Amino acid sequence: MVPGADPKLYDEVEDQAKLVPTIEEYLADYNAESKSPMPLVLFMDAIEHVSRVSRVIRQPQGNALLLGVGGSGRQSLT
């Protein structure tokens, strides 16, 4: 992933230490452009969830059904 690239380029990030700042930079970019910024705290479980959803969506005709109780962040993280 290359933050700020146009079009967005996605590369595999193999080191979790590099993944956290990359995801946080994407969130900062989103918050800078959005009319309603999201003050999310990205702990490792949330980052792994975002990575899985991203991998599914990149697939041809990729879609997923996200299940969870209310307030678990399904809408915020997708």
DSSP file (Angstrom, degrees, kcal/mol; ACC not computed):
  #  RESIDUE AA STRUCTURE BP1 BP2  ACC     N-H-->O    O-->H-N    N-H-->O    O-->H-N    TCO  KAPPA ALPHA  PHI   PSI    X-CA   Y-CA   Z-CA
    1    1 A M              0   0    0      0, 0.0     9,-0.2     0, 0.0     7,-0.0   0.000 360.0 360.0 360.0 134.6    0.0    0.0    0.0
    2    2 A V    >   -     0   0    0      7,-1.7     3,-1.9     3,-0.0     7,-0.4  -0.886 360.0-139.0-120.2  98.6    1.3    3.4   -0.9
    3    3 A P  T 3  S+     0   0    0      0, 0.0     3,-0.1     0, 0.0    23,-0.1  -0.296  86.6  17.4 -59.1 136.8   -0.5    6.1    1.0
    4    4 A G  T 3  S+     0   0    0      1,-0.3     2,-0.1    22,-0.0     4,-0.0   0.363  90.4 138.5  85.6  -5.6   -1.3    9.2   -1.1
    5    5 A A    <   -     0   0    0     -3,-1.9    -1,-0.3     4,-0.1     3,-0.1  -0.419  51.3-125.4 -72.8 147.8   -0.8    7.3   -4.4
    6    6 A D  S    S+     0   0    0      1,-0.3     2,-0.2    -3,-0.1    -1,-0.0  -0.913 103.1  26.6-135.5 109.4   -3.3    8.0   -7.2
    7    7 A P  S    S-     0   0    0      0, 0.0    -1,-0.3     0, 0.0     2,-0.2   0.552 113.5-111.6 -73.3 160.3   -4.5    5.5   -8.2
    8    8 A K        -     0   0    0     -2,-0.2     2,-0.4    -3,-0.1    -2,-0.1  -0.411  31.1-153.1 -65.7 130.2   -4.0    3.7   -5.0
    9    9 A L        -     0   0    0     -7,-0.4    -7,-1.7    -2,-0.2     2,-0.5  -0.877   3.0-154.0-106.2 136.4   -1.5    0.9   -5.2
   10   10 A Y        +     0   0    0     -2,-0.4     2,-0.3    -9,-0.2    -2,-0.0  -0.947  16.4 173.5-116.5 122.3   -1.7   -2.1   -2.9
   11   11 A D        -     0   0    0     -2,-0.5     2,-0.3     0, 0.0    -2,-0.0  -0.895  40.6 -96.8-120.7 153.3    1.4   -4.1   -2.1
   12   12 A E        -     0   0    0     -2,-0.3     2,-0.7     1,-0.0    -2,-0.0  -0.525  30.8-152.4 -70.1 131.4    1.7   -7.0    0.4
   13   13 A V        +     0   0    0     -2,-0.3     6,-0.0     1,-0.1    -1,-0.0  -0.931  15.6 179.0-105.6 112.6    3.0   -5.8    3.8
   14   14 A E        +     0   0    0     -2,-0.7     2,-0.5     1,-0.1    -1,-0.1   0.667  60.8  69.3 -90.8 -17.7    4.8   -8.7    5.4
   15   15 A D    >>  -     0   0    0      1,-0.1     4,-1.4     2,-0.0     3,-1.0  -0.900  66.1-152.3-108.3 123.8    6.0   -7.1    8.6
   16   16 A Q  H 3> S+     0   0    0     -2,-0.5     4,-1.8     1,-0.3    -1,-0.1   0.809  96.5  63.5 -63.6 -28.7    3.3   -6.1   11.2
   17   17 A A  H 34 S+     0   0    0      1,-0.2    -1,-0.3     2,-0.2    -3,-0.0   0.821 108.5  41.3 -64.7 -29.4    5.5   -3.3   12.5
   18   18 A K  H <> S+     0   0    0     -3,-1.0     4,-1.3     2,-0.1    -1,-0.2   0.734 108.2  62.4 -85.9 -25.2    5.2   -1.7    9.0
   19   19 A L  H  X S+     0   0    0     -4,-1.4     4,-2.7     2,-0.2     5,-0.3   0.906  96.2  57.4 -68.5 -42.4    1.5   -2.5    8.7
   20   20 A V  H  X S+     0   0    0     -4,-1.8     4,-2.3     1,-0.2     5,-0.2   0.936 109.4  42.3 -59.1 -52.0    0.4   -0.4   11.7
   21   21 A P  H  > S+     0   0    0      0, 0.0     4,-2.0     0, 0.0    -1,-0.2   0.855 113.9  54.2 -64.6 -31.2    1.8    3.0   10.5
   22   22 A T  H  X S+     0   0    0     -4,-1.3     4,-2.0     2,-0.2    -2,-0.2   0.943 110.9  43.8 -66.4 -46.9    0.5    2.3    7.0
   23   23 A I  H  X S+     0   0    0     -4,-2.7     4,-2.2     1,-0.2    -1,-0.2   0.906 113.4  51.9 -64.1 -41.6   -3.0    1.7    8.1
   24   24 A E  H  X S+     0   0    0     -4,-2.3     4,-2.2    -5,-0.3    -1,-0.2   0.856 108.1  51.9 -64.3 -34.3   -2.9    4.7   10.4
   25   25 A E  H  X S+     0   0    0     -4,-2.0     4,-2.4     2,-0.2    -1,-0.2   0.894 108.5  50.5 -69.1 -39.0   -1.7    6.9    7.5
   26   26 A Y  H  X S+     0   0    0     -4,-2.0     4,-2.4     2,-0.2    -2,-0.2   0.900 110.5  50.1 -62.7 -39.9   -4.6    5.7    5.4
   27   27 A L  H  X S+     0   0    0     -4,-2.2     4,-2.7     2,-0.2    -2,-0.2   0.907 109.9  50.3 -64.5 -41.1   -7.0    6.5    8.3
   28   28 A A  H  X S+     0   0    0     -4,-2.2     4,-2.0     2,-0.2    -2,-0.2   0.896 110.3  50.2 -63.6 -40.2   -5.4   10.0    8.5
   29   29 A D  H  X S+     0   0    0     -4,-2.4     4,-1.5     2,-0.2    -2,-0.2   0.922 111.8  48.1 -62.2 -43.9   -5.8   10.5    4.8
   30   30 A Y  H  X S+     0   0    0     -4,-2.4     4,-2.0     1,-0.2     3,-0.4   0.938 111.9  48.9 -61.6 -46.8   -9.5    9.5    5.0
   31   31 A N  H  < S+     0   0    0     -4,-2.7    -1,-0.2     1,-0.2    -2,-0.2   0.830 108.5  54.3 -64.0 -32.1  -10.1   11.8    8.0
   32   32 A A  H  < S+     0   0    0     -4,-2.0    -1,-0.2     1,-0.2    -2,-0.2   0.831 117.5  35.7 -70.0 -31.4   -8.4   14.7    6.2
   33   33 A E  H  < S+     0   0    0     -4,-1.5    -2,-0.2    -3,-0.4    -1,-0.2   0.667 101.0  91.6 -95.3 -18.9  -10.7   14.3    3.1
   34   34 A S     <  -     0   0    0     -4,-2.0    -4,-0.0    -5,-0.2     0, 0.0  -0.465  65.8-144.3 -84.8 148.0  -14.0   13.3    4.9
   35   35 A K  S    S+     0   0    0      1,-0.3    -1,-0.1    -2,-0.2    -4,-0.1   0.743 103.1  38.2 -76.1 -24.4  -16.7   15.6    6.1
   36   36 A S  S    S-     0   0    0      2,-0.0    -1,-0.3    -3,-0.0    -3,-0.0  -0.752  87.0-157.6-127.1  85.8  -17.2   13.3    9.1
   37   37 A P        -     0   0    0      0, 0.0    -6,-0.1     0, 0.0    -9,-0.1  -0.225  11.3-132.8 -62.9 151.5  -13.8   12.0   10.3
   38   38 A M        -     0   0    0    -11,-0.2     2,-1.9    38,-0.1    -7,-0.1  -0.925   4.7-152.4-109.5 114.3  -13.7    8.8   12.3
   39   39 A P        +     0   0    0      0, 0.0     2,-0.3     0, 0.0   -12,-0.0  -0.534  33.9 172.7 -83.2  75.2  -11.5    8.9   15.5
   40   40 A L        -     0   0    0     -2,-1.9     2,-0.7    36,-0.1    -2,-0.0  -0.597  32.7-143.5 -88.5 144.4  -10.7    5.2   15.5
   41   41 A V        -     0   0    0     -2,-0.3     2,-1.2     2,-0.0     5,-0.1  -0.940  19.5-152.5-101.4 113.8   -8.3    3.4   17.8
   42   42 A L        +     0   0    0     -2,-0.7     2,-0.1     4,-0.1   -18,-0.1  -0.703  19.5 176.1 -96.3  90.2   -6.7    0.8   15.6
   43   43 A F     >  -     0   0    0     -2,-1.2     4,-2.1     1,-0.1     3,-0.5  -0.401  48.8 -93.6 -83.0 170.3   -5.6   -2.1   17.8
   44   44 A M  H  > S+     0   0    0      1,-0.3     4,-2.4     2,-0.2     5,-0.2   0.834 123.8  54.5 -60.9 -37.2   -4.1   -5.2   16.3
   45   45 A D  H  > S+     0   0    0      1,-0.2     4,-2.0     2,-0.2    -1,-0.3   0.909 110.2  47.7 -62.1 -40.9   -7.4   -7.1   16.0
   46   46 A A  H  > S+     0   0    0     -3,-0.5     4,-2.5     2,-0.2    -2,-0.2   0.898 111.1  50.7 -66.7 -40.1   -9.0   -4.2   14.1
   47   47 A I  H  X S+     0   0    0     -4,-2.1     4,-2.2     2,-0.2    -2,-0.2   0.902 110.2  49.6 -65.1 -41.0   -6.0   -4.0   11.8
   48   48 A E  H  X S+     0   0    0     -4,-2.4     4,-2.2     2,-0.2    -1,-0.2   0.894 110.6  51.3 -63.8 -38.6   -6.1   -7.7   11.0
   49   49 A H  H  X S+     0   0    0     -4,-2.0     4,-2.6     2,-0.2     5,-0.2   0.930 109.6  48.8 -63.3 -46.2   -9.9   -7.4   10.3
   50   50 A V  H  X S+     0   0    0     -4,-2.5     4,-2.5     1,-0.2    -1,-0.2   0.895 110.2  52.7 -60.3 -40.1   -9.3   -4.5    7.9
   51   51 A S  H  X S+     0   0    0     -4,-2.2     4,-2.1     2,-0.2    -1,-0.2   0.912 110.2  47.3 -63.1 -42.7   -6.6   -6.6    6.2
   52   52 A R  H  X S+     0   0    0     -4,-2.2     4,-2.2     2,-0.2    -2,-0.2   0.935 112.9  47.8 -64.2 -46.2   -8.9   -9.5    5.7
   53   53 A V  H  X S+     0   0    0     -4,-2.6     4,-2.5     1,-0.2    -2,-0.2   0.911 111.6  51.3 -62.0 -42.0  -11.8   -7.4    4.4
   54   54 A S  H  X S+     0   0    0     -4,-2.5     4,-1.7    -5,-0.2    -1,-0.2   0.905 109.3  50.2 -60.7 -42.6   -9.3   -5.6    2.0
   55   55 A R  H  X S+     0   0    0     -4,-2.1     4,-0.7     1,-0.2    -1,-0.2   0.894 112.2  47.6 -64.2 -40.1   -8.1   -9.0    0.7
   56   56 A V  H >< S+     0   0    0     -4,-2.2     3,-1.0     1,-0.2    -2,-0.2   0.925 111.1  50.0 -66.7 -44.7  -11.7  -10.2    0.1
   57   57 A I  H 3< S+     0   0    0     -4,-2.5     5,-0.4     1,-0.2    -1,-0.2   0.813 103.0  61.0 -66.9 -30.1  -12.7   -7.1   -1.7
   58   58 A R  H 3< S+     0   0    0     -4,-1.7    -1,-0.2    -5,-0.2    -2,-0.2   0.747  86.4  95.1 -68.2 -22.4   -9.7   -7.2   -4.0
   59   59 A Q  S X< S-     0   0    0     -3,-1.0     3,-2.2    -4,-0.7     2,-0.1  -0.337  97.3 -87.6 -68.0 150.1  -10.8  -10.5   -5.4
   60   60 A P  T 3  S-     0   0    0      0, 0.0     3,-0.1     0, 0.0    -1,-0.1  -0.408 115.9  -1.4 -57.6 129.6  -12.9  -10.5   -8.6
   61   61 A Q  T 3  S+     0   0    0      1,-0.2     2,-0.2    -2,-0.1    -3,-0.1   0.797  98.5 175.8  55.5  32.6  -16.5  -10.2   -7.5
   62   62 A G    <   +     0   0    0     -3,-2.2     2,-0.3    -5,-0.4    -1,-0.2  -0.487   7.7 151.0 -72.9 131.4  -15.3  -10.2   -3.9
   63   63 A N        -     0   0    0     -2,-0.2     2,-0.3    -3,-0.1    -5,-0.0  -0.972  20.9-163.1-152.4 162.0  -17.9   -9.6   -1.2
   64   64 A A        -     0   0    0     -2,-0.3     2,-0.6     2,-0.0   -11,-0.0  -0.989  19.8-132.3-147.9 152.4  -18.3  -10.6    2.4
   65   65 A L        -     0   0    0     -2,-0.3     2,-0.5     2,-0.0    -2,-0.0  -0.945  25.6-154.4-106.4 115.2  -21.0  -10.7    5.0
   66   66 A L        -     0   0    0     -2,-0.6     2,-0.3     2,-0.0     8,-0.0  -0.802  12.4-170.4 -96.0 125.4  -19.8   -9.2    8.3
   67   67 A L        +     0   0    0     -2,-0.5     2,-0.3     7,-0.0    -2,-0.0  -0.865  24.0 115.2-114.6 147.6  -21.5  -10.4   11.4
   68   68 A G        -     0   0    0     -2,-0.3     3,-0.1     5,-0.0     5,-0.1  -0.865  60.2 -75.4 167.5 163.4  -21.2   -9.1   14.9
   69   69 A V    >   -     0   0    0     -2,-0.3     3,-1.4     1,-0.1     5,-0.3  -0.317  65.5 -78.4 -72.7 160.1  -23.1   -7.4   17.7
   70   70 A G  T 3  S+     0   0    0      1,-0.2    -1,-0.1     2,-0.1     0, 0.0  -0.308 118.0  26.9 -58.5 138.7  -24.1   -3.8   17.6
   71   71 A G  T 3  S+     0   0    0     -3,-0.1    -1,-0.2     1,-0.0    -2,-0.1   0.559  83.4 116.4  85.8   8.7  -21.2   -1.4   18.4
   72   72 A S  S <  S-     0   0    0     -3,-1.4    -2,-0.1    -4,-0.0    -3,-0.1   0.493  87.2-108.3 -90.4  -2.0  -18.5   -3.9   17.3
   73   73 A G  S  > S+     0   0    0     -4,-0.1     4,-2.2    -5,-0.1     5,-0.2   0.628  71.4 139.4  92.4  14.5  -17.3   -1.6   14.5
   74   74 A R  T  4 S+     0   0    0     -5,-0.3     4,-0.4     1,-0.2    -4,-0.1   0.929  80.0  38.7 -56.8 -46.2  -18.5   -3.5   11.4
   75   75 A Q  T >4 S+     0   0    0      1,-0.2     3,-0.7     2,-0.2    -1,-0.2   0.879 115.2  52.2 -74.9 -38.4  -19.5   -0.3    9.6
   76   76 A S  T 34 S+     0   0    0      1,-0.2    -1,-0.2     2,-0.2    -2,-0.2   0.857 109.6  48.5 -66.7 -36.2  -16.6    1.8   10.7
   77   77 A L  T 3<        0   0    0     -4,-2.2    -1,-0.2     1,-0.2    -2,-0.2   0.485 360.0 360.0 -88.0  -1.9  -13.9   -0.6    9.6
   78   78 A T    <         0   0    0     -3,-0.7    -1,-0.2    -4,-0.4    -2,-0.2   0.438 360.0 360.0-114.2 360.0  -15.3   -1.3    6.1
